Amino acid sequence: MIANDDPSAYQLPFFNRLMIALSNGWHLFVELLLGLANIWVFVVLSVVLWVLYRYYKRKHPTWFASSIKS
């Protein structure tokens, strides 16, 4: 007598699935870091633009206040 002859119902043991999940999570983390490393130019550019915005906003407050007239 065969207990279950449906191969799609088979699951790996818990610890095997846990190790696969941890491995997949690690690979996802590495890929995220590599993706951020590929877009470093945009990160640096956005930081530079933000610093320039704060600098000019502090140096020339009338430029920014004049556009908010009520």
C-alpha distances in whole Angstrom, upper triangle without the diagonal:
4,6,9,10,14,16,19,17,17,20,22,23,26,28,28,28,31,33,32,34,37,37,37,40,42,42,43,46,47,47,49,52,52,52,55,57,57,59,61,64,64,63,66,68,67,68,72,72,71,74,76,76,76,79,81,80,82,85,86,84,87,85,82,83,85,82,81,84,84
4,6,6,10,12,15,13,13,17,19,20,23,25,24,25,28,29,29,30,33,34,34,36,38,38,39,42,43,43,45,48,48,49,51,53,53,55,57,60,60,59,63,64,63,64,68,68,68,70,73,72,73,76,77,77,78,81,82,81,83,81,78,80,82,79,78,81,81
4,7,9,11,14,11,11,14,16,17,20,23,22,22,25,27,27,28,31,32,32,34,36,36,37,40,41,42,43,46,46,47,49,51,52,53,56,59,58,57,61,62,61,62,66,66,65,68,70,70,70,73,75,74,76,79,79,78,80,79,75,77,79,76,75,78,78
4,6,8,10,8,9,12,15,16,19,22,21,21,24,26,25,26,29,30,29,32,34,34,35,38,39,39,41,43,44,44,47,49,49,50,53,56,55,54,58,59,58,60,63,63,62,65,68,67,68,71,72,71,73,76,77,76,78,76,73,74,76,73,72,75,75
4,6,9,9,9,13,16,18,21,24,22,22,25,27,25,27,30,30,30,32,35,34,35,38,39,39,41,43,44,44,47,48,48,50,53,55,55,54,58,59,58,60,63,63,63,65,68,67,68,71,73,72,74,77,77,76,78,76,73,75,77,74,73,76,76
4,6,6,8,11,14,17,20,22,21,20,23,25,23,24,28,28,27,30,32,31,32,35,36,36,38,41,41,41,44,45,45,47,49,52,51,51,55,56,55,56,60,60,59,62,64,64,65,68,69,68,70,73,74,73,75,72,69,71,73,70,69,72,72
4,5,6,9,12,15,17,20,18,17,21,22,20,21,25,25,24,27,29,28,29,32,33,33,35,38,37,38,41,42,42,44,47,49,49,48,52,53,52,54,57,57,57,60,62,62,62,65,67,66,68,71,71,71,73,70,68,70,71,68,68,71,71
4,5,8,11,14,17,19,17,16,19,21,18,19,23,23,22,24,27,26,27,30,31,30,32,35,35,35,38,40,40,41,44,47,46,46,49,50,49,51,54,54,54,57,59,58,59,62,64,63,65,68,68,67,69,67,64,66,68,65,64,67,67
4,7,10,13,15,18,16,15,18,20,18,19,23,23,22,25,27,27,27,30,32,32,33,36,37,36,39,41,41,43,45,48,47,47,50,52,50,52,55,55,55,57,60,59,60,63,64,64,65,68,69,68,70,68,65,67,68,65,64,68,67
4,7,9,12,15,13,12,16,17,16,17,21,21,20,23,25,25,26,29,30,30,32,35,35,35,38,40,40,42,44,47,46,46,49,51,50,51,54,55,54,57,59,59,59,62,64,63,65,68,69,68,70,68,65,67,69,66,65,68,68
4,6,9,11,10,9,12,14,13,14,17,18,17,20,22,22,23,26,27,27,29,32,32,33,35,37,38,39,41,45,44,43,46,48,47,48,51,52,51,54,56,56,56,59,61,60,62,65,66,65,67,65,62,64,66,63,62,66,66
4,6,8,6,6,10,11,10,12,15,15,16,18,20,20,22,24,25,26,28,30,31,32,34,35,36,38,40,43,43,42,45,47,46,47,50,51,50,53,55,55,56,58,60,60,61,64,65,64,67,65,62,64,66,63,63,66,66
4,6,5,6,9,10,11,12,15,16,17,19,20,21,23,25,26,27,29,31,32,33,35,36,38,39,41,45,44,43,46,48,47,48,51,52,51,53,56,56,56,59,61,60,61,64,66,65,67,65,62,64,67,64,63,67,67
4,5,5,6,9,10,10,12,14,15,16,18,20,21,22,24,26,27,29,30,31,33,35,36,38,39,43,42,41,44,46,45,45,49,49,48,50,53,53,53,56,58,57,58,61,63,62,64,63,60,62,64,61,60,64,64
4,5,5,6,9,10,10,12,14,15,16,18,20,21,23,24,26,27,29,30,32,33,35,36,38,41,41,39,42,45,44,44,47,48,47,49,52,52,52,55,57,56,57,60,62,61,64,62,59,61,64,61,60,64,64
4,5,5,6,9,10,11,12,14,15,17,18,20,21,23,24,26,27,29,30,32,33,35,36,40,40,39,41,44,43,43,47,48,47,49,52,52,52,55,57,57,58,61,62,61,64,62,59,61,64,61,61,64,65
4,5,5,6,9,10,10,12,14,15,16,18,20,21,22,24,26,27,29,30,31,33,35,38,38,36,40,42,41,41,45,46,45,47,50,50,50,53,55,54,55,58,59,59,61,59,56,59,61,58,58,61,61
4,5,5,6,9,10,10,12,14,15,17,18,20,21,23,24,26,27,29,30,32,33,37,36,35,38,40,39,39,43,44,43,45,48,48,47,50,52,52,53,56,57,56,59,57,55,57,59,57,56,59,60
4,5,5,6,9,10,11,12,14,15,17,18,20,21,23,24,26,27,29,31,32,35,35,34,37,39,38,39,42,43,42,44,47,47,47,50,52,52,53,56,57,57,59,58,55,57,60,57,57,60,61
4,5,5,6,9,10,11,12,14,15,16,18,20,21,22,24,26,27,29,30,34,34,32,35,38,37,38,41,42,41,43,46,46,47,49,51,51,52,55,56,56,58,56,54,56,58,56,55,59,59
4,5,5,6,9,10,10,12,14,15,16,19,20,21,23,24,26,27,29,32,32,30,33,36,35,35,39,40,39,41,44,44,44,46,49,48,49,52,53,53,55,53,51,53,55,53,52,56,56
4,5,5,6,9,10,11,12,14,15,17,18,20,21,23,24,26,27,31,31,29,32,34,33,34,37,38,37,39,42,42,42,45,47,47,48,51,52,51,54,53,50,52,55,52,52,55,56
4,5,5,6,9,10,11,12,14,16,17,18,20,21,23,25,26,30,30,28,31,34,33,33,37,38,37,39,42,42,43,45,47,47,48,51,52,52,55,53,50,53,55,53,52,56,57
4,5,5,6,9,10,10,12,14,15,16,18,20,21,23,25,28,28,27,30,32,31,32,35,36,36,38,40,40,41,44,46,45,47,49,51,50,53,51,48,51,53,50,50,54,54
4,5,5,6,9,10,11,13,14,15,17,18,20,21,23,26,26,24,27,30,29,29,33,34,33,35,38,38,38,41,43,42,44,47,48,47,50,48,45,48,50,48,47,51,52
4,5,5,6,9,10,11,12,14,15,17,19,20,21,25,25,23,26,29,28,28,32,33,32,34,37,37,38,40,42,42,43,46,47,47,50,48,46,48,51,48,48,52,53
4,5,5,6,9,10,10,12,14,15,16,19,20,24,24,23,25,28,28,28,31,33,32,34,37,37,38,40,42,42,44,46,47,47,50,48,45,48,50,48,48,52,53
4,5,5,6,9,10,10,12,14,15,17,19,22,21,20,24,26,25,26,29,30,30,32,34,35,35,38,40,40,41,44,45,44,47,45,42,45,47,45,45,48,49
4,5,5,6,9,10,11,12,14,16,17,20,20,19,21,24,23,23,27,28,27,29,32,32,33,35,37,37,39,41,43,42,45,43,41,43,46,43,43,47,48
4,5,5,6,9,10,11,12,15,15,19,19,18,21,23,23,24,26,28,28,29,32,33,34,36,38,38,39,42,43,43,46,44,42,45,47,45,45,48,50
4,5,5,6,9,10,10,13,14,18,18,17,20,22,22,23,26,27,27,29,31,32,33,35,37,37,39,41,42,42,45,43,40,43,45,43,43,47,48
4,5,5,6,9,10,11,12,16,15,14,17,20,19,20,23,24,24,26,28,29,30,32,34,34,36,38,39,39,42,39,37,40,42,40,40,44,45
4,5,5,6,9,10,11,14,15,13,16,18,18,18,21,23,23,24,27,28,29,30,33,33,34,37,38,38,41,39,37,40,42,40,40,44,46
4,5,5,6,9,10,13,14,14,16,18,19,19,22,24,24,26,28,29,30,32,34,34,36,38,39,40,42,40,38,41,43,41,41,45,47
4,5,5,7,9,12,12,12,15,16,17,18,20,21,22,24,26,27,28,30,32,32,34,36,37,37,40,37,35,39,40,38,39,42,44
4,5,5,6,10,10,9,11,14,14,14,17,19,19,21,23,24,25,27,29,29,31,33,34,34,37,35,33,36,38,35,36,40,42
4,6,5,9,10,9,11,14,15,15,17,19,20,21,23,25,26,27,29,30,32,33,35,36,38,36,34,37,39,37,38,42,44
4,6,8,9,10,12,13,15,16,18,19,21,22,24,25,27,28,30,31,33,34,35,36,38,36,34,38,39,37,38,42,44
4,5,6,7,9,10,11,13,15,16,17,19,20,21,23,25,26,27,29,31,32,32,35,32,30,34,35,33,34,38,40
4,5,5,6,8,10,11,12,14,15,17,18,20,21,23,24,26,27,29,30,31,33,31,30,33,35,33,34,38,40
4,5,5,6,9,10,11,12,14,15,16,18,20,21,22,24,26,27,28,29,31,29,28,31,33,31,32,36,38
4,5,5,6,9,10,10,12,14,15,16,18,20,21,22,24,25,26,27,29,26,25,29,30,28,29,33,35
4,5,5,6,9,10,11,12,14,15,17,18,20,21,23,24,26,26,29,26,25,28,30,28,29,33,35
4,6,5,6,9,10,11,12,14,16,17,18,20,21,23,24,25,28,25,24,28,30,28,29,33,36
4,5,5,6,9,10,11,12,14,15,16,18,20,21,22,23,25,23,22,25,27,25,27,30,33
4,5,5,6,9,10,10,12,14,15,16,18,20,21,21,24,21,20,23,25,23,24,28,30
4,5,5,6,9,10,11,12,14,15,17,18,20,21,23,21,20,23,25,24,25,29,31
4,5,5,6,9,10,10,12,14,15,16,18,19,22,20,19,22,24,23,25,28,31
4,5,5,6,9,10,11,12,14,15,16,17,19,17,16,19,21,20,21,25,28
4,5,5,6,9,10,10,12,14,15,16,18,16,15,18,20,19,20,24,26
4,5,5,6,9,10,11,12,14,15,18,17,15,19,21,20,21,25,28
4,5,5,6,8,10,10,12,13,16,14,14,17,19,18,20,23,27
4,5,5,6,9,10,10,11,14,12,10,14,16,15,17,20,23
4,6,5,6,9,10,10,13,12,11,14,16,16,17,20,23
4,5,5,6,8,10,13,12,12,15,17,18,19,22,25
4,5,5,6,8,10,9,9,12,14,15,16,19,23
4,6,5,5,8,8,7,9,12,12,14,16,20
4,6,6,10,10,10,11,14,15,16,19,22
4,6,9,9,10,12,14,16,17,19,23
4,6,6,7,9,11,13,14,16,20
4,5,5,6,9,11,11,13,17
4,5,5,6,9,10,11,15
4,6,6,7,10,11,15
4,6,6,7,10,13
4,5,6,7,11
4,5,6,10
4,6,9
4,6
4
